[in-house]
Amino acid sequence: MSQALAFANAWNLATTLMVCVVIFRTGIGGYGVMPAAEYDGDPAAVIHEFDPFQ
């Protein structure tokens, strides 16, 4: 997934579900998006975190 698509999907997911969402760099050079509570990967791989309550 491209970085622009990851940011768009993360913002949409965060505001729709009203949960904190992280964007992280995958091992193959792409980006991933998932709820922050479920992310258990390397903290250094996190690019951005969307918090819908801020």
CHARMM internal coordinates of N, CA and C (Angstrom, degrees):
IC EDIT
DIST 1 N 1 CA 1.4324
DIST 1 CA 1 C 1.5231
ANGL 1 N 1 CA 1 C 107.62
DIST 1 C 2 N 1.3070
ANGL 1 CA 1 C 2 N 116.74
DIHE 1 N 1 CA 1 C 2 N 138.66
DIST 2 N 2 CA 1.4640
ANGL 1 C 2 N 2 CA 120.40
DIHE 1 CA 1 C 2 N 2 CA 179.41
DIST 2 CA 2 C 1.5310
ANGL 2 N 2 CA 2 C 109.86
DIHE 1 C 2 N 2 CA 2 C -74.52
DIST 2 C 3 N 1.3199
ANGL 2 CA 2 C 3 N 115.81
DIHE 2 N 2 CA 2 C 3 N 163.94
DIST 3 N 3 CA 1.4585
ANGL 2 C 3 N 3 CA 120.31
DIHE 2 CA 2 C 3 N 3 CA -178.49
DIST 3 CA 3 C 1.5278
ANGL 3 N 3 CA 3 C 111.10
DIHE 2 C 3 N 3 CA 3 C -65.53
DIST 3 C 4 N 1.3156
ANGL 3 CA 3 C 4 N 118.08
DIHE 3 N 3 CA 3 C 4 N -41.59
DIST 4 N 4 CA 1.4636
ANGL 3 C 4 N 4 CA 121.21
DIHE 3 CA 3 C 4 N 4 CA -179.89
DIST 4 CA 4 C 1.5275
ANGL 4 N 4 CA 4 C 111.01
DIHE 3 C 4 N 4 CA 4 C -63.22
DIST 4 C 5 N 1.3197
ANGL 4 CA 4 C 5 N 116.81
DIHE 4 N 4 CA 4 C 5 N -42.34
DIST 5 N 5 CA 1.4637
ANGL 4 C 5 N 5 CA 120.89
DIHE 4 CA 4 C 5 N 5 CA 178.41
DIST 5 CA 5 C 1.5226
ANGL 5 N 5 CA 5 C 111.14
DIHE 4 C 5 N 5 CA 5 C -67.07
DIST 5 C 6 N 1.3203
ANGL 5 CA 5 C 6 N 117.11
DIHE 5 N 5 CA 5 C 6 N -37.65
DIST 6 N 6 CA 1.4675
ANGL 5 C 6 N 6 CA 121.12
DIHE 5 CA 5 C 6 N 6 CA 178.39
DIST 6 CA 6 C 1.5230
ANGL 6 N 6 CA 6 C 110.68
DIHE 5 C 6 N 6 CA 6 C -63.46
DIST 6 C 7 N 1.3363
ANGL 6 CA 6 C 7 N 118.34
DIHE 6 N 6 CA 6 C 7 N -43.44
DIST 7 N 7 CA 1.4599
ANGL 6 C 7 N 7 CA 121.45
DIHE 6 CA 6 C 7 N 7 CA 179.10
DIST 7 CA 7 C 1.5227
ANGL 7 N 7 CA 7 C 110.89
DIHE 6 C 7 N 7 CA 7 C -65.11
DIST 7 C 8 N 1.3231
ANGL 7 CA 7 C 8 N 117.58
DIHE 7 N 7 CA 7 C 8 N -41.13
DIST 8 N 8 CA 1.4660
ANGL 7 C 8 N 8 CA 120.97
DIHE 7 CA 7 C 8 N 8 CA 178.99
DIST 8 CA 8 C 1.5292
ANGL 8 N 8 CA 8 C 110.75
DIHE 7 C 8 N 8 CA 8 C -64.89
DIST 8 C 9 N 1.3155
ANGL 8 CA 8 C 9 N 117.19
DIHE 8 N 8 CA 8 C 9 N -44.51
DIST 9 N 9 CA 1.4635
ANGL 8 C 9 N 9 CA 120.67
DIHE 8 CA 8 C 9 N 9 CA 179.81
DIST 9 CA 9 C 1.5277
ANGL 9 N 9 CA 9 C 111.44
DIHE 8 C 9 N 9 CA 9 C -67.35
DIST 9 C 10 N 1.3118
ANGL 9 CA 9 C 10 N 117.44
DIHE 9 N 9 CA 9 C 10 N -38.88
DIST 10 N 10 CA 1.4667
ANGL 9 C 10 N 10 CA 120.65
DIHE 9 CA 9 C 10 N 10 CA -179.38
DIST 10 CA 10 C 1.5203
ANGL 10 N 10 CA 10 C 110.93
DIHE 9 C 10 N 10 CA 10 C -65.52
DIST 10 C 11 N 1.3244
ANGL 10 CA 10 C 11 N 117.36
DIHE 10 N 10 CA 10 C 11 N -44.73
DIST 11 N 11 CA 1.4653
ANGL 10 C 11 N 11 CA 120.11
DIHE 10 CA 10 C 11 N 11 CA 178.79
DIST 11 CA 11 C 1.5245
ANGL 11 N 11 CA 11 C 110.26
DIHE 10 C 11 N 11 CA 11 C -61.88
DIST 11 C 12 N 1.3357
ANGL 11 CA 11 C 12 N 116.91
DIHE 11 N 11 CA 11 C 12 N -43.88
DIST 12 N 12 CA 1.4607
ANGL 11 C 12 N 12 CA 121.03
DIHE 11 CA 11 C 12 N 12 CA 179.89
DIST 12 CA 12 C 1.5290
ANGL 12 N 12 CA 12 C 110.84
DIHE 11 C 12 N 12 CA 12 C -63.38
DIST 12 C 13 N 1.3105
ANGL 12 CA 12 C 13 N 117.51
DIHE 12 N 12 CA 12 C 13 N -44.19
DIST 13 N 13 CA 1.4632
ANGL 12 C 13 N 13 CA 121.74
DIHE 12 CA 12 C 13 N 13 CA 179.90
DIST 13 CA 13 C 1.5246
ANGL 13 N 13 CA 13 C 110.88
DIHE 12 C 13 N 13 CA 13 C -64.10
DIST 13 C 14 N 1.3171
ANGL 13 CA 13 C 14 N 117.25
DIHE 13 N 13 CA 13 C 14 N -43.73
DIST 14 N 14 CA 1.4675
ANGL 13 C 14 N 14 CA 121.27
DIHE 13 CA 13 C 14 N 14 CA -178.80
DIST 14 CA 14 C 1.5178
ANGL 14 N 14 CA 14 C 111.42
DIHE 13 C 14 N 14 CA 14 C -63.75
DIST 14 C 15 N 1.3226
ANGL 14 CA 14 C 15 N 117.80
DIHE 14 N 14 CA 14 C 15 N -44.00
DIST 15 N 15 CA 1.4654
ANGL 14 C 15 N 15 CA 119.79
DIHE 14 CA 14 C 15 N 15 CA -177.17
DIST 15 CA 15 C 1.5198
ANGL 15 N 15 CA 15 C 112.36
DIHE 14 C 15 N 15 CA 15 C -78.32
DIST 15 C 16 N 1.3139
ANGL 15 CA 15 C 16 N 118.06
DIHE 15 N 15 CA 15 C 16 N -26.67
DIST 16 N 16 CA 1.4606
ANGL 15 C 16 N 16 CA 120.72
DIHE 15 CA 15 C 16 N 16 CA 178.41
DIST 16 CA 16 C 1.5192
ANGL 16 N 16 CA 16 C 111.40
DIHE 15 C 16 N 16 CA 16 C -76.63
DIST 16 C 17 N 1.3259
ANGL 16 CA 16 C 17 N 116.39
DIHE 16 N 16 CA 16 C 17 N -48.18
DIST 17 N 17 CA 1.4653
ANGL 16 C 17 N 17 CA 121.07
DIHE 16 CA 16 C 17 N 17 CA -177.27
DIST 17 CA 17 C 1.5277
ANGL 17 N 17 CA 17 C 113.27
DIHE 16 C 17 N 17 CA 17 C -88.85
DIST 17 C 18 N 1.3460
ANGL 17 CA 17 C 18 N 116.59
DIHE 17 N 17 CA 17 C 18 N -13.10
DIST 18 N 18 CA 1.4585
ANGL 17 C 18 N 18 CA 122.82
DIHE 17 CA 17 C 18 N 18 CA -176.59
DIST 18 CA 18 C 1.5325
ANGL 18 N 18 CA 18 C 111.08
DIHE 17 C 18 N 18 CA 18 C 55.30
DIST 18 C 19 N 1.3274
ANGL 18 CA 18 C 19 N 115.10
DIHE 18 N 18 CA 18 C 19 N 50.73
DIST 19 N 19 CA 1.4614
ANGL 18 C 19 N 19 CA 122.67
DIHE 18 CA 18 C 19 N 19 CA 175.39
DIST 19 CA 19 C 1.5219
ANGL 19 N 19 CA 19 C 108.51
DIHE 18 C 19 N 19 CA 19 C -131.85
DIST 19 C 20 N 1.3344
ANGL 19 CA 19 C 20 N 116.57
DIHE 19 N 19 CA 19 C 20 N 156.96
DIST 20 N 20 CA 1.4640
ANGL 19 C 20 N 20 CA 121.08
DIHE 19 CA 19 C 20 N 20 CA 174.37
DIST 20 CA 20 C 1.5241
ANGL 20 N 20 CA 20 C 108.05
DIHE 19 C 20 N 20 CA 20 C -71.08
DIST 20 C 21 N 1.3270
ANGL 20 CA 20 C 21 N 115.96
DIHE 20 N 20 CA 20 C 21 N 135.89
DIST 21 N 21 CA 1.4589
ANGL 20 C 21 N 21 CA 122.45
DIHE 20 CA 20 C 21 N 21 CA -176.57
DIST 21 CA 21 C 1.5185
ANGL 21 N 21 CA 21 C 108.62
DIHE 20 C 21 N 21 CA 21 C -128.35
DIST 21 C 22 N 1.3349
ANGL 21 CA 21 C 22 N 117.19
DIHE 21 N 21 CA 21 C 22 N 140.17
DIST 22 N 22 CA 1.4590
ANGL 21 C 22 N 22 CA 121.45
DIHE 21 CA 21 C 22 N 22 CA 177.61
DIST 22 CA 22 C 1.5225
ANGL 22 N 22 CA 22 C 110.60
DIHE 21 C 22 N 22 CA 22 C -112.86
DIST 22 C 23 N 1.3182
ANGL 22 CA 22 C 23 N 114.50
DIHE 22 N 22 CA 22 C 23 N 147.29
DIST 23 N 23 CA 1.4602
ANGL 22 C 23 N 23 CA 122.49
DIHE 22 CA 22 C 23 N 23 CA 170.35
DIST 23 CA 23 C 1.5170
ANGL 23 N 23 CA 23 C 105.07
DIHE 22 C 23 N 23 CA 23 C -108.90
DIST 23 C 24 N 1.3189
ANGL 23 CA 23 C 24 N 116.23
DIHE 23 N 23 CA 23 C 24 N 129.34
DIST 24 N 24 CA 1.4574
ANGL 23 C 24 N 24 CA 120.09
DIHE 23 CA 23 C 24 N 24 CA -177.63
DIST 24 CA 24 C 1.5246
ANGL 24 N 24 CA 24 C 110.00
DIHE 23 C 24 N 24 CA 24 C -133.99
DIST 24 C 25 N 1.3269
ANGL 24 CA 24 C 25 N 114.60
DIHE 24 N 24 CA 24 C 25 N 155.45
DIST 25 N 25 CA 1.4652
ANGL 24 C 25 N 25 CA 121.34
DIHE 24 CA 24 C 25 N 25 CA 177.94
DIST 25 CA 25 C 1.5223
ANGL 25 N 25 CA 25 C 108.21
DIHE 24 C 25 N 25 CA 25 C -86.71
DIST 25 C 26 N 1.3311
ANGL 25 CA 25 C 26 N 116.32
DIHE 25 N 25 CA 25 C 26 N 128.91
DIST 26 N 26 CA 1.4591
ANGL 25 C 26 N 26 CA 121.01
DIHE 25 CA 25 C 26 N 26 CA 179.08
DIST 26 CA 26 C 1.5243
ANGL 26 N 26 CA 26 C 109.84
DIHE 25 C 26 N 26 CA 26 C -83.63
DIST 26 C 27 N 1.2932
ANGL 26 CA 26 C 27 N 116.48
DIHE 26 N 26 CA 26 C 27 N 167.99
DIST 27 N 27 CA 1.4552
ANGL 26 C 27 N 27 CA 121.59
DIHE 26 CA 26 C 27 N 27 CA -179.03
DIST 27 CA 27 C 1.5161
ANGL 27 N 27 CA 27 C 113.92
DIHE 26 C 27 N 27 CA 27 C -70.35
DIST 27 C 28 N 1.3267
ANGL 27 CA 27 C 28 N 117.95
DIHE 27 N 27 CA 27 C 28 N -16.43
DIST 28 N 28 CA 1.4673
ANGL 27 C 28 N 28 CA 120.86
DIHE 27 CA 27 C 28 N 28 CA -177.20
DIST 28 CA 28 C 1.5234
ANGL 28 N 28 CA 28 C 112.35
DIHE 27 C 28 N 28 CA 28 C -102.75
DIST 28 C 29 N 1.3358
ANGL 28 CA 28 C 29 N 117.62
DIHE 28 N 28 CA 28 C 29 N 13.36
DIST 29 N 29 CA 1.4522
ANGL 28 C 29 N 29 CA 121.21
DIHE 28 CA 28 C 29 N 29 CA 174.46
DIST 29 CA 29 C 1.5162
ANGL 29 N 29 CA 29 C 115.21
DIHE 28 C 29 N 29 CA 29 C 95.02
DIST 29 C 30 N 1.3083
ANGL 29 CA 29 C 30 N 118.51
DIHE 29 N 29 CA 29 C 30 N 0.92
DIST 30 N 30 CA 1.4546
ANGL 29 C 30 N 30 CA 121.58
DIHE 29 CA 29 C 30 N 30 CA 177.72
DIST 30 CA 30 C 1.5197
ANGL 30 N 30 CA 30 C 110.95
DIHE 29 C 30 N 30 CA 30 C -99.22
DIST 30 C 31 N 1.3135
ANGL 30 CA 30 C 31 N 115.69
DIHE 30 N 30 CA 30 C 31 N -165.83
DIST 31 N 31 CA 1.4531
ANGL 30 C 31 N 31 CA 122.01
DIHE 30 CA 30 C 31 N 31 CA 179.74
DIST 31 CA 31 C 1.5130
ANGL 31 N 31 CA 31 C 108.98
DIHE 30 C 31 N 31 CA 31 C -128.41
DIST 31 C 32 N 1.3128
ANGL 31 CA 31 C 32 N 117.03
DIHE 31 N 31 CA 31 C 32 N 150.62
DIST 32 N 32 CA 1.4481
ANGL 31 C 32 N 32 CA 122.89
DIHE 31 CA 31 C 32 N 32 CA 177.86
DIST 32 CA 32 C 1.5123
ANGL 32 N 32 CA 32 C 110.27
DIHE 31 C 32 N 32 CA 32 C -129.17
DIST 32 C 33 N 1.3306
ANGL 32 CA 32 C 33 N 115.49
DIHE 32 N 32 CA 32 C 33 N 158.79
DIST 33 N 33 CA 1.4585
ANGL 32 C 33 N 33 CA 122.56
DIHE 32 CA 32 C 33 N 33 CA -179.45
DIST 33 CA 33 C 1.5217
ANGL 33 N 33 CA 33 C 108.09
DIHE 32 C 33 N 33 CA 33 C -133.67
DIST 33 C 34 N 1.3337
ANGL 33 CA 33 C 34 N 116.06
DIHE 33 N 33 CA 33 C 34 N 133.72
DIST 34 N 34 CA 1.4632
ANGL 33 C 34 N 34 CA 119.48
DIHE 33 CA 33 C 34 N 34 CA 175.81
DIST 34 CA 34 C 1.5211
ANGL 34 N 34 CA 34 C 109.62
DIHE 33 C 34 N 34 CA 34 C -161.67
DIST 34 C 35 N 1.3369
ANGL 34 CA 34 C 35 N 116.95
DIHE 34 N 34 CA 34 C 35 N 161.16
DIST 35 N 35 CA 1.4633
ANGL 34 C 35 N 35 CA 119.58
DIHE 34 CA 34 C 35 N 35 CA 176.28
DIST 35 CA 35 C 1.5276
ANGL 35 N 35 CA 35 C 110.64
DIHE 34 C 35 N 35 CA 35 C -58.87
DIST 35 C 36 N 1.3119
ANGL 35 CA 35 C 36 N 116.38
DIHE 35 N 35 CA 35 C 36 N 139.51
DIST 36 N 36 CA 1.4598
ANGL 35 C 36 N 36 CA 121.79
DIHE 35 CA 35 C 36 N 36 CA -176.62
DIST 36 CA 36 C 1.5229
ANGL 36 N 36 CA 36 C 111.91
DIHE 35 C 36 N 36 CA 36 C -61.63
DIST 36 C 37 N 1.3192
ANGL 36 CA 36 C 37 N 118.02
DIHE 36 N 36 CA 36 C 37 N -33.29
DIST 37 N 37 CA 1.4579
ANGL 36 C 37 N 37 CA 121.18
DIHE 36 CA 36 C 37 N 37 CA -178.83
DIST 37 CA 37 C 1.5261
ANGL 37 N 37 CA 37 C 112.20
DIHE 36 C 37 N 37 CA 37 C -66.68
DIST 37 C 38 N 1.3216
ANGL 37 CA 37 C 38 N 117.54
DIHE 37 N 37 CA 37 C 38 N -22.91
DIST 38 N 38 CA 1.4610
ANGL 37 C 38 N 38 CA 121.50
DIHE 37 CA 37 C 38 N 38 CA -178.68
DIST 38 CA 38 C 1.5245
ANGL 38 N 38 CA 38 C 113.33
DIHE 37 C 38 N 38 CA 38 C -97.08
DIST 38 C 39 N 1.3329
ANGL 38 CA 38 C 39 N 117.65
DIHE 38 N 38 CA 38 C 39 N -10.25
DIST 39 N 39 CA 1.4602
ANGL 38 C 39 N 39 CA 120.75
DIHE 38 CA 38 C 39 N 39 CA -177.56
DIST 39 CA 39 C 1.5148
ANGL 39 N 39 CA 39 C 110.30
DIHE 38 C 39 N 39 CA 39 C -78.53
DIST 39 C 40 N 1.3357
ANGL 39 CA 39 C 40 N 116.29
DIHE 39 N 39 CA 39 C 40 N 121.55
DIST 40 N 40 CA 1.4641
ANGL 39 C 40 N 40 CA 120.31
DIHE 39 CA 39 C 40 N 40 CA 177.83
DIST 40 CA 40 C 1.5241
ANGL 40 N 40 CA 40 C 111.64
DIHE 39 C 40 N 40 CA 40 C -126.81
DIST 40 C 41 N 1.3180
ANGL 40 CA 40 C 41 N 115.99
DIHE 40 N 40 CA 40 C 41 N 23.95
DIST 41 N 41 CA 1.4553
ANGL 40 C 41 N 41 CA 120.96
DIHE 40 CA 40 C 41 N 41 CA 179.60
DIST 41 CA 41 C 1.5165
ANGL 41 N 41 CA 41 C 112.12
DIHE 40 C 41 N 41 CA 41 C -86.29
DIST 41 C 42 N 1.3040
ANGL 41 CA 41 C 42 N 115.05
DIHE 41 N 41 CA 41 C 42 N -164.28
DIST 42 N 42 CA 1.4597
ANGL 41 C 42 N 42 CA 122.91
DIHE 41 CA 41 C 42 N 42 CA -178.85
DIST 42 CA 42 C 1.5357
ANGL 42 N 42 CA 42 C 109.85
DIHE 41 C 42 N 42 CA 42 C -68.53
DIST 42 C 43 N 1.3341
ANGL 42 CA 42 C 43 N 118.44
DIHE 42 N 42 CA 42 C 43 N 122.64
DIST 43 N 43 CA 1.4692
ANGL 42 C 43 N 43 CA 120.38
DIHE 42 CA 42 C 43 N 43 CA 178.91
DIST 43 CA 43 C 1.5318
ANGL 43 N 43 CA 43 C 113.05
DIHE 42 C 43 N 43 CA 43 C -61.26
DIST 43 C 44 N 1.3206
ANGL 43 CA 43 C 44 N 117.50
DIHE 43 N 43 CA 43 C 44 N -24.88
DIST 44 N 44 CA 1.4626
ANGL 43 C 44 N 44 CA 120.73
DIHE 43 CA 43 C 44 N 44 CA 178.93
DIST 44 CA 44 C 1.5285
ANGL 44 N 44 CA 44 C 111.81
DIHE 43 C 44 N 44 CA 44 C -71.76
DIST 44 C 45 N 1.3191
ANGL 44 CA 44 C 45 N 118.12
DIHE 44 N 44 CA 44 C 45 N -18.07
DIST 45 N 45 CA 1.4592
ANGL 44 C 45 N 45 CA 121.86
DIHE 44 CA 44 C 45 N 45 CA -179.77
DIST 45 CA 45 C 1.5239
ANGL 45 N 45 CA 45 C 112.58
DIHE 44 C 45 N 45 CA 45 C -82.55
DIST 45 C 46 N 1.3326
ANGL 45 CA 45 C 46 N 117.72
DIHE 45 N 45 CA 45 C 46 N -11.84
DIST 46 N 46 CA 1.4674
ANGL 45 C 46 N 46 CA 121.26
DIHE 45 CA 45 C 46 N 46 CA -179.41
DIST 46 CA 46 C 1.5250
ANGL 46 N 46 CA 46 C 109.10
DIHE 45 C 46 N 46 CA 46 C -71.85
DIST 46 C 47 N 1.3349
ANGL 46 CA 46 C 47 N 115.55
DIHE 46 N 46 CA 46 C 47 N 126.79
DIST 47 N 47 CA 1.4645
ANGL 46 C 47 N 47 CA 121.94
DIHE 46 CA 46 C 47 N 47 CA -179.84
DIST 47 CA 47 C 1.5204
ANGL 47 N 47 CA 47 C 110.89
DIHE 46 C 47 N 47 CA 47 C -92.53
DIST 47 C 48 N 1.3404
ANGL 47 CA 47 C 48 N 116.39
DIHE 47 N 47 CA 47 C 48 N -44.27
DIST 48 N 48 CA 1.4614
ANGL 47 C 48 N 48 CA 121.05
DIHE 47 CA 47 C 48 N 48 CA -176.21
DIST 48 CA 48 C 1.5189
ANGL 48 N 48 CA 48 C 109.19
DIHE 47 C 48 N 48 CA 48 C -155.68
DIST 48 C 49 N 1.3186
ANGL 48 CA 48 C 49 N 116.48
DIHE 48 N 48 CA 48 C 49 N 153.44
DIST 49 N 49 CA 1.4581
ANGL 48 C 49 N 49 CA 121.52
DIHE 48 CA 48 C 49 N 49 CA 175.77
DIST 49 CA 49 C 1.5258
ANGL 49 N 49 CA 49 C 108.44
DIHE 48 C 49 N 49 CA 49 C -127.55
DIST 49 C 50 N 1.3225
ANGL 49 CA 49 C 50 N 115.59
DIHE 49 N 49 CA 49 C 50 N 127.70
DIST 50 N 50 CA 1.4627
ANGL 49 C 50 N 50 CA 121.72
DIHE 49 CA 49 C 50 N 50 CA 175.92
DIST 50 CA 50 C 1.5155
ANGL 50 N 50 CA 50 C 108.35
DIHE 49 C 50 N 50 CA 50 C -97.15
DIST 50 C 51 N 1.3223
ANGL 50 CA 50 C 51 N 116.81
DIHE 50 N 50 CA 50 C 51 N 125.39
DIST 51 N 51 CA 1.4618
ANGL 50 C 51 N 51 CA 122.71
DIHE 50 CA 50 C 51 N 51 CA 175.18
DIST 51 CA 51 C 1.5231
ANGL 51 N 51 CA 51 C 107.40
DIHE 50 C 51 N 51 CA 51 C -117.00
DIST 51 C 52 N 1.3319
ANGL 51 CA 51 C 52 N 117.87
DIHE 51 N 51 CA 51 C 52 N 109.46
DIST 52 N 52 CA 1.4655
ANGL 51 C 52 N 52 CA 119.77
DIHE 51 CA 51 C 52 N 52 CA -176.12
DIST 52 CA 52 C 1.5237
ANGL 52 N 52 CA 52 C 113.37
DIHE 51 C 52 N 52 CA 52 C -69.84
DIST 52 C 53 N 1.3208
ANGL 52 CA 52 C 53 N 118.74
DIHE 52 N 52 CA 52 C 53 N -9.18
DIST 53 N 53 CA 1.4568
ANGL 52 C 53 N 53 CA 121.79
DIHE 52 CA 52 C 53 N 53 CA -178.50
DIST 53 CA 53 C 1.5298
ANGL 53 N 53 CA 53 C 113.45
DIHE 52 C 53 N 53 CA 53 C -94.29
DIST 53 C 54 N 1.3142
ANGL 53 CA 53 C 54 N 118.30
DIHE 53 N 53 CA 53 C 54 N 0.18
DIST 54 N 54 CA 1.4665
ANGL 53 C 54 N 54 CA 121.00
DIHE 53 CA 53 C 54 N 54 CA 178.95
DIST 54 CA 54 C 1.4947
ANGL 54 N 54 CA 54 C 110.56
DIHE 53 C 54 N 54 CA 54 C -90.81
END
COOR INIT
IC SEED 1 N 1 CA 1 C
IC BUILD
